[in-house]
Amino acid sequence: MFHSFFPKPKLFFATALIWTVIAVAVWYSAGARIGSALGFPPGPGEAHPIIGLRYFVTPDFLWFYLYCFAFFAVFFAAWASLSPHRYQWWSIGGSALIIFVDYYSVQVSVAINNWRGPFFDAVQQALSPNSKVTAAELYGFLLIFAEIAFVAVFVYVLTRFFTSHYVFRWRTAMNDYYVSRWDEVRTIEGASQRVQEDTMRFATIVESLGLSMIDSIMTLFAFLPVLAALSTNITALPVIGEIPEPLVAAAIFWSLFGTALLALAGVRLPGIEFLNQRVEAAYRKELVYGEDDPGRADPLTTRALFDNVRRNYFRLYLHFVYFNFFRSMYGQADNIFAVTILIPTIAVGKITFGIFQQILGAFGQVSSSFQYLVYSWSTIVELLSIHKRLKAFEAQFEGREQAAIERAQAAE
């Protein structure tokens, strides 16, 4: 699954993580000083954020772009020289590009959140008696939003085009590896499905989930300082009262609660989904044999195989009942949680409408980042089941021991 596309996957991902931690540590400890020494002074900070596209071309942003490129160039050069790989430009270079563009997407959200404050304050003033806010000023704010949004859409379209090719290259790598071992794998149950379908789904889901996870981490780095700065406007939280960094504390608590709730509710789903794919593959395989052999796919055999399909689906439906219940209840509560914790502050009139909108935007970003598992659990279940199938597939032709769930299914 991985070594066909990445060079020495275990070592590669370990060194990538270590190198990323080093890059982040150096950036937050000495990045600003190094940038200033090189002629890239820091920006105005969260207190006076820059509004519009200029936000992306400030000296500290330009320094960040150069900093990222330098760290990537060193990492790529080391792997390309020590362990060259056929797909290294896609697996290493492509992954780095996708991560960098994802960082840009997160910063788009920060730029729009910066825009929310002055725009909604202007709307509030325009709605008050004796307002001096003109229509031209409001149109100007909308034009700024359009500039940010249109550039973001352009980057998004190009990124999706690139990631589509990235996913297909990964699928090609897995396909070539499995097909090269076809004489060994052709007799394995569901071999054709695993080579044709599972490789495609695995590459697509890993890219999507991996990008979502990285997006969540980057969103936290980008929005936690924003949320901490906005916490100075909050007087107290309901029931709890005054605490340090109330918005950050509330976002962390609420998100961890949702993650634990959904993980506990869906803990059995990956195994059931894995067995579901097994029984579907067995039923499909018998029908395919029956197309060419009149002695196959007889009514008794197909009825028994379909009974297995029905039994497993009914069990899956049953477990999804309580999982969907908890997920839906949490989702509905999440819609009003941020407003609920702001009610004491709103009631005493301590924030403007613009700050209220900024808090909702930043809180939603931080909360959704912590809730990565909440929003992705169904996809994670599907990925785990596909991973189990491909891992069992590789274990058979590489002579490794089967997983417990695979041995149990074979015995049955």
C-alpha positions as CSV (number, residue, x, y, z in Angstrom):
1,M,0.0,0.0,0.0
2,F,2.7,2.5,1.0
3,H,6.1,1.2,-0.1
4,S,5.0,1.1,-3.8
5,F,4.6,4.9,-3.6
6,F,6.8,6.2,-0.8
7,P,10.5,5.3,-0.3
8,K,10.9,3.1,2.9
9,P,7.5,4.2,4.3
10,K,8.2,3.6,8.0
11,L,11.5,5.5,8.0
12,F,10.1,8.1,5.6
13,F,7.1,9.1,7.7
14,A,9.1,9.0,10.9
15,T,11.8,11.3,9.5
16,A,9.1,13.5,7.9
17,L,7.4,13.9,11.3
18,I,10.7,14.7,13.1
19,W,11.7,17.1,10.4
20,T,8.4,18.9,10.6
21,V,8.6,19.2,14.4
22,I,12.1,20.7,14.0
23,A,10.8,23.1,11.4
24,V,7.9,24.2,13.6
25,A,10.1,24.5,16.7
26,V,12.7,26.7,14.9
27,W,10.0,28.8,13.4
28,Y,8.2,29.6,16.7
29,S,11.4,30.0,18.6
30,A,13.7,31.9,16.2
31,G,11.8,32.3,12.9
32,A,10.8,36.0,13.5
33,R,14.3,37.0,14.5
34,I,15.9,35.2,11.5
35,G,13.3,36.8,9.2
36,S,13.9,40.3,10.6
37,A,17.7,39.8,10.1
38,L,17.1,38.8,6.5
39,G,14.9,41.8,5.8
40,F,11.4,40.4,6.5
41,P,10.0,42.2,9.5
42,P,7.0,40.8,11.4
43,G,3.5,42.1,10.6
44,P,1.1,44.0,12.8
45,G,-0.2,40.9,14.6
46,E,-3.7,39.9,15.7
47,A,-4.4,43.3,17.3
48,H,-4.5,45.1,14.0
49,P,-4.9,42.5,11.2
50,I,-4.4,43.4,7.6
51,I,-7.6,43.2,5.6
52,G,-7.7,41.8,2.0
53,L,-5.2,40.2,-0.3
54,R,-2.4,42.2,1.1
55,Y,-2.6,39.8,4.1
56,F,-0.9,37.1,2.0
57,V,2.1,39.2,0.7
58,T,3.3,40.9,3.9
59,P,7.0,40.5,4.6
60,D,6.5,37.9,7.3
61,F,4.4,35.8,4.9
62,L,7.0,36.0,2.2
63,W,9.6,34.9,4.7
64,F,7.4,32.0,5.7
65,Y,7.1,30.9,2.1
66,L,10.9,30.9,1.7
67,Y,11.4,29.2,5.1
68,C,9.1,26.3,4.1
69,F,10.7,25.9,0.7
70,A,14.2,25.7,2.3
71,F,13.2,23.0,4.8
72,F,11.4,21.0,2.1
73,A,14.4,21.3,-0.3
74,V,16.8,19.9,2.3
75,F,14.4,17.0,3.1
76,F,13.7,16.1,-0.5
77,A,17.4,16.3,-1.5
78,A,18.3,13.9,1.4
79,W,15.8,11.3,0.4
80,A,16.4,11.6,-3.3
81,S,20.1,11.0,-2.8
82,L,19.9,8.3,-0.1
83,S,16.9,6.4,-1.2
84,P,15.8,7.3,-4.8
85,H,12.3,6.1,-5.7
86,R,10.4,6.0,-9.0
87,Y,7.5,8.1,-7.6
88,Q,9.6,10.5,-5.4
89,W,8.5,13.6,-7.2
90,W,4.9,12.7,-6.6
91,S,5.1,11.1,-3.1
92,I,7.5,13.7,-1.6
93,G,7.1,16.7,-3.8
94,G,3.4,16.3,-4.4
95,S,2.6,15.7,-0.7
96,A,4.6,18.8,0.2
97,L,2.8,20.9,-2.4
98,I,-0.6,19.7,-1.3
99,I,0.2,20.5,2.4
100,F,1.4,24.0,1.5
101,V,-1.7,24.8,-0.5
102,D,-3.8,23.5,2.4
103,Y,-2.0,26.0,4.6
104,Y,-2.9,28.7,2.2
105,S,-6.6,27.6,2.4
106,V,-6.4,27.9,6.2
107,Q,-5.0,31.4,5.9
108,V,-7.9,32.3,3.6
109,S,-10.2,31.4,6.5
110,V,-8.1,33.7,8.7
111,A,-8.3,36.5,6.2
112,I,-12.0,36.2,5.9
113,N,-12.4,36.2,9.7
114,N,-10.3,39.4,9.9
115,W,-12.7,40.9,7.4
116,R,-15.7,40.0,9.4
117,G,-15.0,42.4,12.3
118,P,-14.9,45.7,10.4
119,F,-17.6,44.7,8.0
120,F,-20.2,43.7,10.6
121,D,-19.3,46.7,12.8
122,A,-20.0,48.9,9.7
123,V,-23.3,47.1,9.2
124,Q,-24.2,47.7,12.9
125,Q,-23.3,51.3,12.6
126,A,-25.3,51.6,9.3
127,L,-28.4,50.3,11.0
128,S,-28.2,52.7,13.9
129,P,-29.8,56.2,13.9
130,N,-27.7,59.1,12.4
131,S,-25.3,56.7,10.8
132,K,-22.5,58.1,8.7
133,V,-21.6,54.8,7.0
134,T,-22.1,55.1,3.2
135,A,-23.2,52.5,0.7
136,A,-19.8,52.9,-1.0
137,E,-18.0,51.8,2.2
138,L,-20.2,48.7,2.4
139,Y,-19.6,47.9,-1.3
140,G,-15.9,48.3,-0.6
141,F,-16.0,45.7,2.1
142,L,-17.8,43.3,-0.3
143,L,-15.2,43.9,-3.0
144,I,-12.5,43.0,-0.5
145,F,-14.3,39.7,0.3
146,A,-14.7,39.0,-3.4
147,E,-11.0,39.5,-4.0
148,I,-10.1,36.9,-1.3
149,A,-12.8,34.5,-2.4
150,F,-12.1,34.5,-6.1
151,V,-8.4,33.9,-5.7
152,A,-9.2,31.1,-3.2
153,V,-11.5,29.5,-5.8
154,F,-8.8,29.7,-8.5
155,V,-6.3,28.0,-6.2
156,Y,-8.8,25.4,-5.1
157,V,-9.6,24.4,-8.7
158,L,-6.0,24.0,-9.6
159,T,-5.3,22.1,-6.4
160,R,-8.2,19.6,-7.0
161,F,-6.8,19.0,-10.5
162,F,-3.3,18.3,-9.1
163,T,-4.6,16.1,-6.2
164,S,-6.6,14.0,-8.7
165,H,-3.4,13.2,-10.6
166,Y,-1.6,12.6,-7.2
167,V,-4.2,10.0,-6.2
168,F,-4.1,8.3,-9.5
169,R,-0.3,8.1,-9.4
170,W,-0.6,6.4,-6.0
171,R,-3.2,4.0,-7.4
172,T,-0.9,3.3,-10.3
173,A,2.0,2.5,-8.0
174,M,-0.1,0.0,-6.0
175,N,-1.7,-1.5,-9.2
176,D,1.7,-2.1,-10.8
177,Y,3.0,-3.7,-7.6
178,Y,0.0,-6.1,-7.2
179,V,-0.2,-6.9,-10.9
180,S,3.5,-7.8,-10.9
181,R,2.6,-10.5,-8.3
182,W,-0.5,-11.6,-10.1
183,D,0.6,-15.3,-10.5
184,E,0.8,-15.4,-6.7
185,V,-2.4,-13.4,-5.9
186,R,-4.8,-14.6,-8.6
187,T,-6.2,-17.5,-6.4
188,I,-6.8,-15.2,-3.4
189,E,-10.4,-14.5,-2.6
190,G,-11.5,-11.2,-4.1
191,A,-8.1,-10.6,-5.8
192,S,-9.6,-8.7,-8.7
193,Q,-11.6,-6.4,-6.5
194,R,-8.7,-5.7,-4.3
195,V,-6.4,-4.8,-7.2
196,Q,-9.0,-2.8,-9.2
197,E,-11.3,-1.2,-6.6
198,D,-9.6,-1.3,-3.2
199,T,-6.4,0.4,-4.5
200,M,-8.4,3.2,-6.0
201,R,-10.6,3.7,-2.8
202,F,-7.6,3.4,-0.5
203,A,-5.5,6.1,-2.3
204,T,-8.5,8.5,-2.6
205,I,-9.6,8.1,1.1
206,V,-6.0,8.4,2.5
207,E,-5.4,11.6,0.5
208,S,-8.7,13.0,1.7
209,L,-8.4,12.0,5.3
210,G,-4.7,13.0,5.5
211,L,-5.4,16.4,4.0
212,S,-8.3,16.9,6.5
213,M,-6.1,16.0,9.4
214,I,-3.3,18.3,8.3
215,D,-5.9,21.0,7.6
216,S,-7.2,20.6,11.2
217,I,-3.7,20.9,12.7
218,M,-2.9,24.0,10.6
219,T,-6.3,25.5,11.5
220,L,-5.4,25.1,15.2
221,F,-2.1,26.8,14.7
222,A,-3.7,29.7,12.8
223,F,-6.9,30.2,14.8
224,L,-5.9,29.5,18.4
225,P,-4.0,32.8,18.7
226,V,-7.0,34.5,17.2
227,L,-9.4,32.9,19.6
228,A,-7.0,33.7,22.5
229,A,-7.0,37.3,21.5
230,L,-10.8,37.5,21.2
231,S,-11.1,35.9,24.7
232,T,-10.3,39.3,26.2
233,N,-13.7,40.4,25.1
234,I,-15.5,37.7,27.1
235,T,-16.7,38.5,30.6
236,A,-17.6,35.0,31.8
237,L,-18.9,31.6,30.8
238,P,-22.3,30.2,31.8
239,V,-22.2,28.2,35.1
240,I,-18.3,28.3,35.2
241,G,-17.8,32.0,35.5
242,E,-14.5,33.8,34.8
243,I,-11.5,31.6,33.7
244,P,-8.3,32.3,31.7
245,E,-8.7,32.0,27.9
246,P,-12.4,31.1,28.2
247,L,-13.0,30.6,24.4
248,V,-10.0,28.4,24.0
249,A,-11.0,26.3,27.1
250,A,-14.6,26.0,25.9
251,A,-13.6,24.9,22.4
252,I,-11.2,22.3,23.7
253,F,-13.7,20.8,26.2
254,W,-16.6,20.7,23.7
255,S,-14.5,19.2,20.9
256,L,-12.9,16.5,23.1
257,F,-16.3,15.6,24.5
258,G,-17.7,15.1,21.0
259,T,-14.7,13.1,19.8
260,A,-14.8,10.7,22.8
261,L,-18.6,10.3,22.4
262,L,-18.4,9.4,18.7
263,A,-15.3,7.2,19.0
264,L,-17.1,5.2,21.7
265,A,-20.3,5.0,19.8
266,G,-18.6,3.8,16.6
267,V,-15.9,1.6,18.0
268,R,-17.3,-1.6,16.4
269,L,-18.1,-0.3,13.0
270,P,-14.7,-0.9,11.3
271,G,-14.7,-4.6,11.9
272,I,-18.3,-5.0,10.7
273,E,-17.6,-3.0,7.6
274,F,-14.6,-5.2,6.9
275,L,-16.7,-8.3,7.1
276,N,-19.3,-6.7,5.0
277,Q,-16.8,-6.3,2.1
278,R,-15.7,-9.9,2.6
279,V,-19.2,-11.4,2.2
280,E,-20.0,-9.0,-0.7
281,A,-16.8,-10.2,-2.5
282,A,-17.6,-13.8,-2.0
283,Y,-21.2,-13.4,-3.4
284,R,-19.9,-11.4,-6.3
285,K,-17.2,-13.9,-7.1
286,E,-19.7,-16.8,-7.2
287,L,-21.9,-14.9,-9.6
288,V,-19.0,-14.1,-11.9
289,Y,-18.0,-17.8,-12.0
290,G,-21.7,-18.6,-12.8
291,E,-21.5,-16.4,-16.0
292,D,-19.1,-19.0,-17.6
293,D,-19.7,-22.2,-15.7
294,P,-23.3,-23.6,-15.6
295,G,-22.3,-25.6,-12.6
296,R,-21.6,-22.5,-10.5
297,A,-24.0,-20.0,-8.8
298,D,-26.7,-22.6,-8.2
299,P,-29.7,-21.4,-6.2
300,L,-28.6,-23.1,-2.9
301,T,-25.1,-21.6,-3.1
302,T,-26.2,-18.1,-4.0
303,R,-29.0,-18.1,-1.4
304,A,-26.5,-19.1,1.3
305,L,-24.0,-16.4,0.2
306,F,-26.7,-13.8,0.0
307,D,-27.9,-14.8,3.5
308,N,-24.4,-13.9,4.8
309,V,-24.7,-10.5,3.0
310,R,-28.1,-9.8,4.5
311,R,-27.1,-10.9,8.0
312,N,-24.0,-8.6,8.0
313,Y,-25.9,-5.6,6.6
314,F,-28.6,-5.9,9.2
315,R,-26.0,-6.0,11.9
316,L,-24.3,-2.9,10.3
317,Y,-27.7,-1.0,10.2
318,L,-28.3,-1.8,13.9
319,H,-25.0,-0.4,15.0
320,F,-25.4,2.7,12.8
321,V,-28.7,3.5,14.6
322,Y,-27.1,4.5,17.9
323,F,-24.0,5.9,16.1
324,N,-26.2,8.3,14.0
325,F,-28.3,9.2,17.0
326,F,-25.3,10.4,19.0
327,R,-23.7,12.1,16.0
328,S,-26.9,13.9,15.1
329,M,-27.6,15.0,18.7
330,Y,-24.1,16.3,19.1
331,G,-24.3,18.1,15.7
332,Q,-27.5,19.9,16.7
333,A,-26.0,20.9,20.1
334,D,-22.9,22.1,18.3
335,N,-25.0,24.6,16.3
336,I,-25.9,26.6,19.4
337,F,-22.9,25.9,21.8
338,A,-20.8,28.9,20.8
339,V,-23.8,31.3,21.1
340,T,-24.7,29.8,24.4
341,I,-21.3,30.5,26.0
342,L,-21.5,34.1,24.7
343,I,-24.9,34.9,26.2
344,P,-23.5,36.4,29.5
345,T,-21.2,38.7,27.5
346,I,-24.0,39.6,25.0
347,A,-26.4,40.4,27.8
348,V,-24.2,43.1,29.3
349,G,-23.3,44.5,25.9
350,K,-19.6,44.0,26.1
351,I,-19.0,43.1,22.4
352,T,-20.0,44.6,19.1
353,F,-21.7,42.7,16.3
354,G,-18.4,42.5,14.4
355,I,-16.5,41.0,17.3
356,F,-19.5,38.6,17.8
357,Q,-19.1,37.4,14.2
358,Q,-15.3,37.1,14.5
359,I,-15.7,35.0,17.7
360,L,-18.3,32.7,16.0
361,G,-16.0,32.3,13.0
362,A,-12.8,31.6,15.0
363,F,-14.6,29.3,17.5
364,G,-16.1,27.3,14.7
365,Q,-12.7,26.8,13.0
366,V,-11.0,25.7,16.2
367,S,-13.9,23.6,17.3
368,S,-14.1,21.8,13.9
369,S,-10.4,21.2,14.0
370,F,-10.6,19.4,17.4
371,Q,-13.7,17.5,16.0
372,Y,-11.7,15.9,13.2
373,L,-12.7,12.4,14.3
374,V,-16.3,13.5,14.8
375,Y,-16.7,14.6,11.2
376,S,-14.5,11.9,9.6
377,W,-15.5,8.9,11.6
378,S,-17.6,7.3,8.9
379,T,-14.8,7.7,6.3
380,I,-12.3,6.4,8.8
381,V,-14.4,3.3,9.3
382,E,-14.4,2.7,5.5
383,L,-10.6,3.3,5.3
384,L,-9.9,0.9,8.1
385,S,-12.0,-1.8,6.5
386,I,-10.1,-1.3,3.1
387,H,-6.8,-1.3,4.9
388,K,-7.7,-4.6,6.6
389,R,-8.5,-6.1,3.2
390,L,-5.3,-4.9,1.5
391,K,-3.2,-5.8,4.5
392,A,-4.7,-9.4,4.5
393,F,-4.2,-9.5,0.8
394,E,-0.5,-8.7,1.1
395,A,0.0,-11.0,4.0
396,Q,-1.2,-14.0,1.9
397,F,1.3,-13.6,-0.9
398,E,4.1,-12.3,1.3
399,G,3.9,-15.2,3.6
400,R,3.0,-13.2,6.7
401,E,0.5,-14.3,9.4
402,Q,-3.1,-13.3,8.9
403,A,-4.9,-10.9,11.2
404,A,-7.3,-12.4,13.8
405,I,-10.4,-11.1,12.0
406,E,-9.3,-12.7,8.7
407,R,-8.6,-16.1,10.4
408,A,-12.0,-16.0,12.1
409,Q,-13.8,-15.3,8.8
410,A,-11.9,-18.0,7.0
411,A,-12.8,-20.5,9.7
412,E,-16.4,-19.5,9.4
